[in-house]
């Protein structure tokens, strides 16, 4: 397996077509096809299924795509590291964030990055916290903001800020005053699927209080949850930052919990074994400054 073969394979996978990938790479399509066939022969796997519209990945192809993206990213980092000046951030860095944090921090991060690292390139990825740690371990991401990450030997975790979970209700339909966890059982909830960090934290707090949550709807998208709550289809237990990132906060009402402070910890997470570079250090400092800023009060 060669780096060229990996790059050719990734381009075909991302474009879904040998002809489009050949145009992007500037190579003849027959040469591109030969390289991909050679890769399939070496791996003893079929990587693509050909159809009239182009190609689609097989299960083996999807697994190789994830590995290949991480490998090429590490190779690019090695080249950048060897060519960089001692104190000047050069090359490319990939930052991953949960959807809410991406909504709040992407614009200010890019604005600050342009000034601090003018000769470097920033890529921002968005995903749920469980996925972000996988991306760090596999090499697809270099830095990540993660809620309540699981401690792993392969990761370095730096807590940045704590925030409380609140009950978000349709405007005009909020409970009167602070709500007990026992009282929460009376309200229909719209929650992420099991395994999502917000749901896991709320279920832990409810179990400690001997309370069974009433989950009427499971939706994996936090923005969609807020839209459903605003439309009167239920309530949600989410973080304060989620409401700050919502475009229509006037549709929602916020209620704290009376008998429990259900908190989330936002952390900066980095791969433990990856050598720090000037670019990594500078970008981490920007992320820490943004995440630690005192958020505006909820209305």
C-alpha positions, -999 to +999 in steps of 0.1 A: +000+000+000+014+034-010+004+069+001-006+076-036-030+047-036-046+059-004-050+094-017-065+081-050-089+058-031-100+087-008-106+111-037-128+085-054-147+078-022-153+114-015-164+123-050-183+090-056-168+088-091-136+077-108-140+104-135-145+133-110-116+121-089-093+118-119-101+155-128-094+167-093-061+147-091-050+156-126-044+120-136-058+098-164-088+077-153-073+044-164-042+050-143-065+059-113-085+027-118-053+006-119-041+021-086-074+014-069-076-022-083-040-028-071-051-016-036-081-039-036-058-068-047-033-062-020-060-059+007-080-088-007-112-067-003-136-050-027-136-013-018-162+000-042-195-011-058-198+002-093-232+014-105-245+036-134-242+068-113-207+062-101-194+042-072-203+036-035-182+023-007-185-013+006-182-019+043-145-026+039-142+006+019-158+026+047-134+012+072-104+020+050-117+055+044-116+063+081-081+049+085-069+065+053-080+100+062-062+097+096-031+084+080-028+111+054-035+137+080-006+124+101+017+124+071+008+160+064+015+169+100+049+152+098+058+172+067+046+204+082+065+198+115+098+191+097+094+222+075+081+246+102+102+273+117+109+268+154+083+293+167+060+299+137+028+279+134+026+262+100+006+235+083-030+223+090-048+216+123-082+199+128-104+211+157-135+191+166-164+204+186-200+194+196-227+211+176-235+237+203-199+247+208-193+247+171-221+272+167-208+294+194-171+293+187-164+286+151-166+322+139-145+338+167-120+309+165-115+315+128-112+352+132-086+348+160-068+320+141-063+342+110-044+367+131-025+343+153-015+317+126-016+335+092+005+308+075-015+279+088-048+263+079-077+254+102-103+227+097-133+226+120-153+193+124-186+189+143-198+157+160-212+143+193-187+140+222-184+102+219-173+106+182-149+133+190-127+112+212-127+085+186-115+110+160-086+121+184-075+085+190-076+077+152-057+108+142-086+125+123-086+154+148-058+172+167-078+191+194-114+188+206-138+204+230-157+175+247-184+173+274-175+149+302-150+128+282-143+092+294-107+090+308-085+071+284-047+066+285-045+078+249-060+112+258-050+143+278-080+160+294-081+196+306-113+208+323-122+243+311-157+252+324-187+238+341-223+245+331-256+234+345-284+216+328-318+233+328-353+224+318-362+241+286-399+245+280-422+261+254-427+298+262-456+301+286-456+264+296-427+263+321-431+249+356-438+275+383-404+281+399-375+257+403-384+221+395-375+190+415-363+159+398-394+141+411-416+167+395-397+163+362-413+129+358-446+146+350-433+164+319-429+148+285-393+151+273-376+154+240-341+139+244-312+127+224-308+090+219-292+068+247-254+074+249-256+111+242-238+129+270-267+152+280-291+123+283-266+101+301-260+129+327-298+135+332-305+097+336-277+094+362-292+123+382-327+109+379-316+074+389-299+088+420-332+105+429-353+074+422-370+091+393-381+076+360-379+101+331-407+103+306-391+104+272-418+109+245-394+117+216-358+107+208-341+130+184-303+130+178-301+166+167-299+192+194-312+221+171-341+199+161-349+192+198-351+230+205-374+234+175-397+207+188-397+222+223-405+257+208-434+241+189-449+228+221-441+191+216-423+186+249-396+198+272-358+192+271-330+190+297-300+206+281-271+229+289-272+267+292-250+270+261-275+252+240-300+280+245-274+307+238-268+291+204-305+289+196-318+314+170-352+319+187-347+319+225-379+339+229-398+306+221-384+289+251-385+293+289-358+281+313-363+265+346-335+254+370-337+222+390-345+228+427-329+197+444-299+189+422-273+209+403-268+187+373-236+199+358-216+192+326-178+198+323-165+211+290-129+199+285-101+205+260-089+170+249-057+162+230-040+129+220-015+120+247+012+106+225+012+132+197+040+157+200+029+192+205+038+217+178+037+255+177+005+253+157-011+230+183-001+251+212-013+284+196-047+269+186-052+252+220-046+286+236-072+302+214-097+275+222-091+277+259-096+315+259-129+312+240-143+283+261-134+300+294-150+333+286-178+342+310-210+335+290-237+361+289-266+355+314-297+337+302-327+358+295 
